[in-house]
Amino acid sequence: CIMLNITLPGGVIREVEEGTTLDALCRDISMGLYRNACAAYVNGKVADLRNALTEDCEVAILTFDDLDGRKAYWHTLSHVMAQAVKRLYPDVKLAIGPSIDEGFYYDFDTDFSVTPEVLEAIEAEMKKIIKEGIEITRFTLPRAEALKRMADEPYKVELINDLPADAEISFYTQGDFTDLCAGPHLDHTGRLRHNGFKLTKSCGAYWRGDSNRKMLQRIYGIGFPSKDELDAYLKAQEEALKRDHNKLGRELEFFTTVEEIGQGLPILLPKGARV
């Protein structure tokens, strides 16, 4: 068999067989590290832990303490949310569900408004999915098969058609749910904390940010590996809202807005003008 030299942080070199996956390498380094691993850097690029090593390279395992590790954790939560929505509302169509610098969102094409009651129902179903500990697997398909697989999801079909001719078209499956996605993701839903996430808000969002396209329902969320971290985050957000300049400026009578002009152009009041 062919052996590879894998350079770890600090310059430590490990020799592994060609085809060894990143998660197998992670387990070999430390089971403690593996339990907290979310993704990895391979030669500086983010990679899924399922990826196999095929050449000598530099590898760094990412946990929730690393931004790209957090994004893999949040991206997995976005898929859990989409799975929960499809279980509860099978006719909803899926758009995109990325992680962002602070949490995640997913855009849905629905024929109903996402009320607080709907958010509660989705959260409850997400907790069930996390507790089920469903294995998350990755696979690829040729373009024709990918289009056939996503035939009932028009937004996914559009995304596939927009991919370059030589693009790898990858999917992630968890139980009864499959989504078009480049990843990375955790390896099963049980790696998420069922009481460590919160759906924070919903709003309208045009498909692909184009005001000429359909308005979708966007649901935002946040998640952490522990309930204490979630509680601390929500408390900090609540405190920040109390100090929001838009709220305080109105309360102090520094400015106001009127519908005739629009919310984007505040009008100074006498106190604000003096300040």
Residue frames as qw, qx, qy, qz and C-alpha x, y, z in Angstrom:
[[0.000, 0.887, 0.463, 0.000, 0.00, 0.00, 0.00],
 [0.352, 0.561, -0.032, 0.748, 1.04, 3.60, -0.57],
 [0.452, -0.588, -0.448, 0.499, 1.89, 5.59, 2.55],
 [0.144, 0.816, 0.163, 0.535, 1.33, 9.34, 2.88],
 [0.412, -0.121, -0.416, 0.802, 3.05, 11.91, 5.08],
 [0.183, -0.817, -0.439, -0.327, 0.48, 14.10, 6.82],
 [0.323, 0.182, -0.348, 0.861, 1.81, 17.25, 8.47],
 [0.347, -0.738, -0.579, 0.021, -0.19, 18.32, 11.52],
 [0.096, -0.938, 0.051, -0.330, -0.12, 21.69, 13.36],
 [0.564, -0.738, 0.368, 0.039, 3.24, 22.18, 15.04],
 [0.308, 0.657, -0.660, -0.197, 5.06, 20.30, 12.31],
 [0.568, -0.178, 0.786, -0.166, 4.25, 16.81, 13.61],
 [0.482, 0.321, -0.613, -0.538, 4.20, 14.29, 10.73],
 [0.701, -0.029, 0.642, -0.307, 1.99, 11.19, 10.74],
 [0.138, 0.243, -0.827, -0.488, 2.27, 8.39, 8.23],
 [0.645, 0.225, 0.526, -0.506, -1.07, 6.98, 7.03],
 [0.454, 0.179, 0.799, 0.352, -2.25, 4.73, 4.23],
 [0.152, 0.036, -0.394, -0.906, -3.53, 6.37, 1.06],
 [0.438, -0.364, -0.667, -0.480, -7.33, 6.54, 1.24],
 [0.308, -0.346, -0.687, 0.559, -7.44, 7.07, 5.01],
 [0.089, -0.808, -0.425, -0.399, -10.33, 9.41, 5.81],
 [0.059, 0.565, -0.295, 0.768, -9.90, 12.57, 7.82],
 [0.690, -0.530, 0.089, -0.484, -12.16, 11.26, 10.58],
 [0.962, -0.091, -0.194, 0.172, -10.03, 8.07, 10.85],
 [0.498, 0.408, -0.303, 0.703, -6.93, 10.27, 11.11],
 [0.304, -0.608, 0.162, -0.715, -8.71, 12.33, 13.76],
 [0.892, -0.392, -0.063, -0.219, -9.59, 9.22, 15.81],
 [0.862, 0.117, -0.256, 0.421, -5.98, 8.09, 15.58],
 [0.207, 0.541, -0.279, 0.766, -4.76, 11.44, 16.91],
 [0.063, -0.016, 0.664, -0.744, -7.18, 11.61, 19.84],
 [0.122, -0.512, -0.836, -0.154, -10.70, 10.36, 20.56],
 [0.126, -0.665, -0.397, 0.620, -11.26, 13.56, 22.54],
 [0.017, 0.375, -0.338, -0.863, -10.41, 15.60, 19.46],
 [0.074, -0.177, -0.852, -0.487, -12.62, 13.36, 17.32],
 [0.084, -0.604, -0.761, 0.224, -15.63, 13.89, 19.60],
 [0.019, -0.761, -0.195, 0.618, -15.30, 17.65, 19.09],
 [0.255, -0.162, 0.573, 0.762, -14.23, 17.65, 15.44],
 [0.474, 0.633, 0.348, -0.505, -16.49, 19.41, 12.92],
 [0.703, 0.711, -0.011, 0.026, -14.36, 19.67, 9.76],
 [0.734, -0.345, 0.233, 0.537, -10.72, 20.02, 8.72],
 [0.263, 0.860, -0.288, -0.331, -8.30, 22.13, 6.74],
 [0.856, 0.047, 0.381, 0.346, -6.41, 20.22, 4.04],
 [0.494, 0.140, 0.245, 0.823, -3.65, 22.42, 2.63],
 [0.006, -0.169, -0.145, 0.975, -5.62, 25.41, 3.93],
 [0.433, -0.130, -0.451, -0.769, -8.95, 24.46, 2.32],
 [0.588, -0.136, 0.510, -0.613, -12.02, 23.39, 4.31],
 [0.426, 0.128, -0.843, -0.302, -12.80, 19.70, 3.93],
 [0.827, -0.303, -0.071, -0.469, -15.44, 17.28, 5.14],
 [0.433, -0.517, 0.720, -0.165, -14.16, 14.71, 7.65],
 [0.891, 0.197, 0.389, -0.126, -15.44, 11.95, 5.32],
 [0.534, 0.780, -0.308, -0.112, -12.89, 12.99, 2.67],
 [0.950, -0.104, 0.100, 0.278, -10.13, 10.50, 1.92],
 [0.208, -0.820, 0.387, 0.367, -6.47, 11.55, 1.90],
 [0.875, 0.449, 0.161, 0.083, -4.82, 10.95, -1.48],
 [0.594, 0.582, -0.202, 0.517, -1.49, 12.80, -1.26],
 [0.508, -0.206, -0.393, 0.739, 1.03, 14.24, 1.17],
 [0.081, -0.725, -0.279, -0.625, -0.57, 17.32, 2.71],
 [0.059, 0.136, -0.536, 0.831, -1.00, 19.58, 5.72],
 [0.440, -0.514, -0.671, -0.304, -4.04, 18.83, 7.89],
 [0.047, -0.132, 0.521, -0.842, -5.61, 20.74, 10.80],
 [0.209, -0.483, -0.849, -0.048, -8.73, 19.40, 12.53],
 [0.144, -0.339, -0.004, -0.929, -11.40, 22.07, 13.17],
 [0.168, -0.413, -0.828, 0.341, -13.70, 22.18, 16.20],
 [0.049, -0.859, -0.496, -0.118, -16.50, 24.54, 17.18],
 [0.399, -0.722, -0.019, 0.565, -13.80, 26.91, 18.49],
 [0.284, -0.165, 0.499, 0.802, -12.75, 27.56, 14.87],
 [0.420, 0.402, 0.024, -0.813, -14.98, 29.68, 12.61],
 [0.515, 0.250, -0.647, -0.504, -15.01, 27.12, 9.80],
 [0.163, -0.075, -0.961, 0.210, -15.69, 24.38, 12.36],
 [0.257, 0.358, 0.521, -0.730, -18.65, 26.37, 13.68],
 [0.469, 0.363, -0.285, -0.753, -19.90, 26.86, 10.13],
 [0.367, 0.074, -0.900, -0.223, -19.90, 23.08, 9.54],
 [0.012, -0.260, -0.835, 0.484, -21.87, 22.67, 12.80],
 [0.328, 0.441, 0.236, -0.802, -24.34, 25.41, 11.78],
 [0.407, 0.276, -0.598, -0.632, -24.61, 24.07, 8.22],
 [0.214, -0.105, -0.971, 0.021, -25.62, 20.71, 9.66],
 [0.133, 0.406, 0.626, -0.652, -28.27, 22.46, 11.74],
 [0.379, 0.375, -0.183, -0.826, -29.61, 24.15, 8.60],
 [0.400, 0.085, -0.827, -0.386, -30.13, 20.72, 7.02],
 [0.092, -0.265, -0.888, 0.364, -31.84, 19.46, 10.18],
 [0.268, 0.419, 0.281, -0.821, -34.16, 22.46, 9.93],
 [0.436, 0.282, -0.503, -0.691, -34.91, 21.70, 6.27],
 [0.289, -0.058, -0.953, -0.067, -35.61, 18.06, 7.12],
 [0.055, 0.350, 0.714, -0.604, -37.96, 19.16, 9.92],
 [0.360, 0.394, -0.028, -0.845, -39.81, 21.53, 7.55],
 [0.436, 0.179, -0.716, -0.514, -40.23, 18.80, 4.91],
 [0.163, -0.176, -0.949, 0.204, -41.55, 16.38, 7.54],
 [0.123, 0.460, 0.559, -0.679, -44.09, 18.90, 8.79],
 [0.446, 0.703, 0.096, -0.546, -44.93, 20.60, 5.49],
 [0.693, 0.011, 0.623, 0.361, -44.11, 18.21, 2.59],
 [0.496, 0.750, 0.385, 0.207, -45.28, 20.64, -0.11],
 [0.158, -0.926, 0.173, 0.297, -42.73, 23.31, 0.84],
 [0.802, 0.518, -0.062, 0.291, -39.96, 23.76, -1.75],
 [0.679, -0.548, 0.061, 0.485, -36.31, 24.09, -0.71],
 [0.381, 0.908, -0.136, 0.110, -34.03, 26.90, -1.87],
 [0.562, 0.438, -0.517, 0.474, -30.67, 27.36, -0.10],
 [0.693, -0.703, -0.120, -0.107, -29.52, 26.89, 3.50],
 [0.598, 0.462, -0.413, 0.509, -25.98, 28.09, 4.20],
 [0.580, -0.578, -0.306, 0.485, -24.11, 28.79, 7.38],
 [0.197, 0.879, 0.000, 0.434, -23.14, 32.42, 7.90],
 [0.323, 0.452, -0.534, 0.637, -20.67, 34.14, 10.23],
 [0.234, -0.145, 0.640, -0.717, -23.17, 33.99, 13.08],
 [0.616, 0.182, 0.606, -0.470, -25.49, 31.02, 12.69],
 [0.193, 0.082, 0.863, 0.460, -27.42, 29.74, 9.70],
 [0.516, 0.344, 0.195, -0.759, -30.56, 30.21, 7.63],
 [0.294, 0.167, 0.876, 0.342, -32.65, 28.36, 5.09],
 [0.350, 0.236, -0.140, -0.895, -34.92, 29.82, 2.41],
 [0.289, 0.268, 0.918, -0.039, -38.24, 28.08, 1.76],
 [0.284, -0.096, -0.426, -0.853, -40.97, 28.57, -0.82],
 [0.044, 0.301, 0.876, -0.375, -44.17, 28.29, 1.22],
 [0.167, -0.515, -0.528, -0.654, -47.83, 29.15, 0.72],
 [0.523, -0.764, -0.379, -0.018, -48.11, 30.23, 4.37],
 [0.010, 0.840, -0.322, 0.436, -46.47, 32.75, 6.69],
 [0.647, 0.011, -0.640, 0.413, -43.89, 31.52, 9.18],
 [0.442, -0.761, -0.037, -0.473, -45.49, 32.54, 12.46],
 [0.192, -0.569, 0.689, -0.406, -44.00, 32.07, 15.97],
 [0.840, -0.080, 0.410, -0.346, -46.19, 28.97, 16.26],
 [0.872, 0.464, -0.153, -0.003, -44.68, 27.55, 13.05],
 [0.261, 0.682, -0.599, 0.330, -41.15, 28.25, 14.36],
 [0.535, -0.404, 0.609, -0.424, -41.99, 26.40, 17.58],
 [0.941, 0.158, 0.205, -0.218, -43.24, 23.40, 15.62],
 [0.701, 0.606, -0.346, 0.148, -40.10, 23.33, 13.47],
 [0.064, -0.646, 0.645, -0.402, -37.87, 23.59, 16.56],
 [0.755, -0.225, 0.492, -0.370, -39.69, 20.68, 18.20],
 [0.939, 0.337, 0.033, -0.054, -39.25, 18.50, 15.10],
 [0.421, 0.716, -0.492, 0.260, -35.57, 19.47, 14.89],
 [0.384, -0.539, 0.645, -0.382, -35.06, 18.28, 18.46],
 [0.922, 0.043, 0.316, -0.220, -36.60, 14.92, 17.50],
 [0.787, 0.577, -0.197, 0.094, -34.25, 14.60, 14.52],
 [0.105, 0.712, -0.601, 0.346, -31.22, 15.40, 16.67],
 [0.614, -0.357, 0.599, -0.370, -32.27, 12.86, 19.30],
 [0.947, 0.260, 0.088, -0.169, -32.73, 10.23, 16.57],
 [0.446, -0.595, 0.581, 0.330, -28.97, 10.43, 15.89],
 [0.818, 0.528, 0.219, -0.069, -29.39, 9.94, 12.14],
 [0.636, -0.216, 0.417, 0.612, -26.25, 9.14, 10.16],
 [0.345, 0.851, -0.036, -0.394, -25.37, 11.79, 7.56],
 [0.727, -0.024, 0.535, 0.430, -23.82, 10.42, 4.37],
 [0.170, 0.717, -0.256, -0.625, -22.36, 12.11, 1.31],
 [0.669, 0.193, 0.652, 0.299, -22.57, 10.96, -2.32],
 [0.088, 0.488, -0.326, -0.805, -22.14, 12.38, -5.81],
 [0.644, 0.466, 0.604, -0.060, -24.16, 11.96, -9.00],
 [0.323, 0.142, 0.503, 0.789, -23.67, 12.73, -12.71],
 [0.171, 0.101, 0.012, -0.980, -25.61, 15.80, -13.85],
 [0.498, -0.153, -0.583, -0.623, -28.50, 13.89, -15.48],
 [0.540, -0.330, -0.763, 0.134, -29.05, 11.74, -12.40],
 [0.188, -0.203, -0.433, 0.858, -28.72, 14.76, -10.11],
 [0.310, -0.019, -0.189, -0.932, -31.44, 16.58, -12.04],
 [0.588, -0.241, -0.689, -0.347, -33.66, 13.50, -11.85],
 [0.448, -0.256, -0.711, 0.477, -33.05, 13.21, -8.11],
 [0.065, -0.331, -0.324, 0.884, -34.08, 16.84, -7.55],
 [0.006, 0.344, 0.668, 0.660, -36.92, 16.91, -10.11],
 [0.293, -0.738, -0.603, -0.084, -39.49, 17.90, -7.46],
 [0.398, -0.715, -0.142, 0.557, -37.33, 20.78, -6.18],
 [0.512, 0.795, 0.206, 0.251, -37.28, 23.56, -8.84],
 [0.126, -0.955, 0.269, -0.015, -34.78, 25.76, -7.00],
 [0.663, -0.419, 0.579, 0.222, -32.32, 22.86, -6.72],
 [0.730, 0.443, 0.446, 0.268, -32.77, 22.11, -10.43],
 [0.266, 0.953, -0.010, 0.145, -31.88, 25.72, -11.24],
 [0.386, -0.800, 0.453, 0.077, -28.77, 25.52, -9.05],
 [0.770, -0.081, 0.578, 0.257, -27.63, 22.28, -10.71],
 [0.618, 0.671, 0.325, 0.250, -28.13, 23.75, -14.17],
 [0.065, 0.982, -0.146, 0.101, -26.00, 26.75, -13.20],
 [0.694, -0.541, 0.412, 0.237, -23.03, 24.61, -12.10],
 [0.184, 0.661, -0.606, -0.402, -20.01, 24.41, -14.44],
 [0.844, 0.243, -0.373, -0.301, -19.92, 21.40, -16.76],
 [0.613, 0.259, -0.693, 0.278, -17.05, 19.79, -14.82],
 [0.344, -0.499, 0.426, -0.672, -18.44, 20.50, -11.33],
 [0.246, -0.069, -0.949, 0.186, -18.77, 17.67, -8.83],
 [0.520, -0.398, -0.183, -0.733, -22.45, 17.48, -7.85],
 [0.271, 0.044, -0.871, 0.408, -22.67, 16.29, -4.27],
 [0.591, -0.505, -0.303, -0.552, -25.55, 15.46, -1.97],
 [0.008, -0.226, 0.800, -0.556, -25.99, 14.78, 1.73],
 [0.631, -0.325, -0.563, -0.424, -28.58, 12.34, 3.05],
 [0.093, -0.178, 0.752, -0.628, -29.89, 11.96, 6.60],
 [0.375, 0.275, 0.797, -0.385, -32.65, 9.41, 6.92],
 [0.429, 0.627, 0.648, 0.048, -35.64, 10.44, 4.82],
 [0.136, 0.956, 0.039, -0.258, -34.03, 13.71, 3.70],
 [0.711, 0.059, 0.305, 0.631, -31.55, 14.41, 0.89],
 [0.106, 0.947, 0.082, -0.291, -30.23, 17.83, -0.12],
 [0.670, 0.593, -0.022, 0.447, -27.99, 19.16, -2.85],
 [0.394, -0.909, 0.135, 0.018, -24.94, 20.46, -0.97],
 [0.566, 0.617, -0.458, 0.297, -21.17, 20.92, -1.17],
 [0.794, -0.411, -0.354, 0.274, -20.79, 20.47, 2.61],
 [0.357, 0.108, -0.908, 0.192, -19.06, 20.04, 4.94],
 [0.679, -0.479, -0.130, -0.541, -21.33, 18.47, 7.59],
 [0.411, -0.423, 0.736, -0.333, -21.04, 16.53, 10.81],
 [0.197, 0.152, -0.936, -0.248, -21.36, 12.75, 10.49],
 [0.270, -0.459, -0.838, -0.119, -24.68, 12.31, 12.31],
 [0.240, -0.712, -0.204, -0.628, -27.40, 14.48, 13.82],
 [0.744, -0.587, -0.301, 0.106, -26.64, 13.23, 17.33],
 [0.599, 0.035, -0.148, 0.786, -23.44, 15.28, 17.27],
 [0.083, -0.535, -0.100, -0.835, -25.65, 18.37, 17.63],
 [0.043, -0.121, -0.719, 0.683, -27.06, 19.53, 20.96],
 [0.086, -0.558, -0.762, -0.316, -30.86, 19.22, 21.01],
 [0.251, -0.876, -0.384, 0.148, -31.23, 22.03, 23.57],
 [0.472, -0.456, 0.138, 0.742, -28.34, 24.12, 22.27],
 [0.190, 0.187, 0.507, 0.820, -30.01, 25.76, 19.28],
 [0.186, 0.619, 0.486, -0.589, -32.69, 28.36, 18.65],
 [0.316, 0.535, 0.534, 0.573, -34.59, 29.57, 15.58],
 [0.247, -0.327, -0.257, 0.875, -34.27, 33.31, 16.02],
 [0.318, 0.551, 0.125, -0.762, -36.45, 34.95, 13.36],
 [0.516, 0.366, 0.694, 0.343, -38.10, 34.67, 9.96],
 [0.144, 0.665, -0.037, -0.732, -38.40, 37.23, 7.17],
 [0.754, 0.618, 0.207, -0.087, -38.95, 37.55, 3.46],
 [0.329, -0.559, 0.548, 0.528, -36.04, 37.11, 1.03],
 [0.679, 0.595, -0.160, -0.400, -36.05, 37.25, -2.75],
 [0.943, 0.055, 0.262, 0.200, -34.70, 34.18, -4.51],
 [0.718, 0.187, 0.117, 0.660, -31.05, 34.91, -5.27],
 [0.257, -0.510, -0.159, 0.805, -31.51, 38.44, -3.96],
 [0.062, 0.136, 0.531, 0.834, -33.34, 39.47, -7.14],
 [0.304, 0.287, 0.427, -0.801, -36.44, 41.63, -6.56],
 [0.559, 0.255, -0.397, -0.682, -37.82, 40.34, -9.86],
 [0.430, 0.034, -0.901, -0.043, -37.83, 36.78, -8.52],
 [0.619, -0.534, -0.509, -0.270, -40.18, 35.13, -6.03],
 [0.256, -0.626, 0.449, -0.584, -40.24, 36.18, -2.38],
 [0.692, -0.060, -0.714, 0.090, -39.26, 33.25, -0.15],
 [0.629, -0.743, 0.007, -0.229, -39.49, 32.70, 3.61],
 [0.500, 0.464, -0.588, 0.435, -36.06, 32.83, 5.30],
 [0.758, -0.632, -0.113, -0.111, -35.65, 31.29, 8.75],
 [0.260, 0.675, -0.554, 0.412, -32.56, 32.16, 10.80],
 [0.868, -0.469, -0.159, -0.042, -31.09, 30.14, 13.63],
 [0.071, 0.729, -0.606, 0.310, -28.10, 29.80, 15.95],
 [0.948, -0.231, -0.204, -0.082, -26.62, 26.82, 17.74],
 [0.051, -0.724, 0.626, -0.285, -23.95, 25.83, 20.26],
 [0.553, 0.117, -0.822, 0.075, -22.53, 22.61, 21.71],
 [0.248, -0.262, -0.778, 0.515, -24.11, 23.41, 25.10],
 [0.149, -0.800, -0.555, -0.171, -27.28, 24.98, 26.46],
 [0.421, -0.702, -0.148, 0.555, -25.23, 27.33, 28.66],
 [0.321, -0.145, 0.379, 0.856, -23.52, 28.81, 25.59],
 [0.001, -0.536, -0.645, -0.544, -26.88, 29.29, 23.88],
 [0.320, -0.815, -0.462, 0.140, -28.36, 30.97, 26.98],
 [0.416, -0.536, 0.048, 0.733, -25.34, 33.30, 27.23],
 [0.222, 0.126, 0.528, 0.810, -25.67, 34.23, 23.54],
 [0.122, -0.673, -0.633, -0.363, -29.41, 34.93, 23.78],
 [0.389, -0.777, -0.314, 0.384, -28.89, 37.04, 26.90],
 [0.371, -0.331, 0.235, 0.835, -26.15, 39.06, 25.16],
 [0.097, 0.354, 0.617, 0.696, -28.45, 39.61, 22.17],
 [0.251, -0.782, -0.568, -0.050, -31.22, 40.76, 24.48],
 [0.407, -0.679, -0.104, 0.602, -28.89, 43.24, 26.18],
 [0.311, -0.072, 0.429, 0.845, -27.61, 44.51, 22.82],
 [0.004, 0.595, 0.661, 0.457, -31.19, 45.10, 21.66],
 [0.304, -0.822, -0.393, 0.279, -31.77, 47.37, 24.66],
 [0.322, -0.638, 0.176, 0.677, -28.86, 49.51, 23.45],
 [0.510, 0.410, 0.580, 0.485, -29.80, 49.49, 19.78],
 [0.141, -0.190, 0.053, 0.970, -29.28, 53.00, 18.33],
 [0.214, -0.320, -0.603, -0.698, -32.53, 52.78, 16.36],
 [0.468, -0.602, -0.646, 0.013, -34.50, 52.07, 19.53],
 [0.429, -0.496, -0.306, 0.690, -32.66, 54.57, 21.75],
 [0.149, 0.029, 0.253, 0.955, -32.68, 57.35, 19.15],
 [0.307, -0.501, -0.572, -0.573, -36.46, 57.20, 18.96],
 [0.541, -0.608, -0.545, 0.203, -36.91, 56.96, 22.74],
 [0.411, -0.417, -0.132, 0.800, -34.65, 59.99, 23.26],
 [0.332, 0.864, 0.340, -0.169, -36.55, 61.87, 20.53],
 [0.323, -0.502, 0.439, 0.672, -33.39, 62.38, 18.46],
 [0.198, 0.204, -0.632, -0.721, -35.03, 61.25, 15.20],
 [0.661, 0.263, 0.571, -0.410, -38.10, 59.64, 13.71],
 [0.101, -0.050, 0.786, 0.608, -39.19, 58.13, 10.41],
 [0.563, 0.374, 0.268, -0.686, -42.34, 58.50, 8.34],
 [0.696, 0.238, 0.671, 0.093, -43.83, 56.07, 5.84],
 [0.485, 0.854, 0.117, -0.147, -44.07, 58.77, 3.14],
 [0.130, 0.838, -0.523, -0.085, -40.25, 59.04, 3.05],
 [0.870, 0.170, -0.462, 0.036, -39.30, 55.51, 4.11],
 [0.799, -0.595, -0.007, 0.093, -37.50, 53.83, 7.00],
 [0.805, 0.113, 0.020, 0.581, -34.09, 54.32, 5.42],
 [0.249, 0.499, -0.017, 0.830, -34.10, 58.11, 5.85],
 [0.380, -0.572, -0.587, 0.429, -34.42, 59.25, 9.49],
 [0.036, 0.795, 0.175, 0.579, -35.69, 62.76, 10.16],
 [0.371, 0.033, -0.521, 0.768, -33.89, 64.72, 12.87],
 [0.324, -0.818, -0.466, -0.094, -36.07, 66.11, 15.65],
 [0.048, -0.931, 0.147, -0.330, -35.09, 69.27, 17.60],
 [0.695, -0.631, 0.343, 0.037, -33.14, 67.33, 20.25],
 [0.869, 0.108, 0.324, 0.357, -31.29, 65.39, 17.59],
 [0.436, 0.796, 0.064, 0.414, -30.47, 68.56, 15.66],
 [0.289, -0.903, 0.254, -0.194, -28.99, 70.14, 18.78],
 [0.823, -0.373, 0.392, 0.174, -26.87, 67.05, 19.52]]
